[in-house]
Amino acid sequence: MIPESVAQFIDAEVAAATTRYDDLRAVVLNGTLKRSPEPSHTDGLLEITRRVLEGVGTRVDVVRLVDHVVPPGVQPDMREHGWETDDFPDLYRSLVEPADIVILATPIWLGDQSSLTRLAIERLYGWSGELNAAGQWSYYGKVGGVVITGNEDGGKHCAAQMLYALSHIGFTIPPQVDAYWNGEAGPGPSYLDDDRGAQNHWTTRNAVFAAWNMLHAARRLKDSGGIPAHGTSTFNWDLSDPDHPNPEYR
C-alpha cells in the first residue's frame, strides 16, 4: 500500500506532466517465487513505479514467470529443443516485442536474484538475435530498468548484474533506473511487512525517479525512431564461421 502522502505527491507530478506518454507500453517480468494471487513484496514496491507509469497513461503488463511454463534455455522457442510446453514465445510476441519499456523485478535470495529472474534474462537473451528493419538487434530502442526487494543485502549487486545484462543485449539504460529495498542486515521484515518498506523515503524516491527516467528515455527514443542505425547495423558485417556455428547472440 502506497502511503497517502506519497500517492498524492505522485498524482500531482503526473497531473503536471506536459509530455504525452499514453502511447507507450511497459512490461514487467516479475521473478517472485509466489504464484498469483499470493501477495508479493516485489509487487508492493512495483506499485510505486506503476502508479507513475499508469498515471500518465502508459500501459503496464505484469507477468509473474512462476505462473507460466518457461523452460530454461537460450533459444527463442524451447519446444524446438525437446520441451513439450514453452509459454515464453507467446509472452515475448504479445508483451515484450511491442513494449517500449521492459522492467525486471526480483526478490533477493541469498544475496542474489531469484532463479526466475535469471531465467527471464536468459530467455530474453534467446530472442536478442532477432533484427529490426535497420539490421539492429531486437531490443535496440527499448528502455530497461529494475526493481528489487529483500530482507538482506544484495540490492546493488543484483541491480549491477541485471542492468548490465539488459544493456548487453541492446536495451537503453537511462540514469538511475534501479530501485531496491533491503531492510536491516540479516533476517527480518520484508517490504510489505508492518509498512516498513513503504515508509522508506529513499526507496520511494528512487522508485519514482526510475519510473520517470524510463518514461523520458522511452519518449525520446520513440520520437526519434530508436537508436540511429549508422554504424550499428549488422547488415554491414558478416561474422559467420562454419567452424563455430553457434548463433552470434550466444
Beta strands, then each sheet from edge to edge (+ up, - down):
strand 1: 25-30
strand 2: 59-64
strand 3: 101-109
strand 4: 112-113
strand 5: 143-149
strand 6: 178-181
sheet 1: 2+ 1+ 3+ 4-
sheet 2: 2+ 1+ 3+ 5+ 6+
end
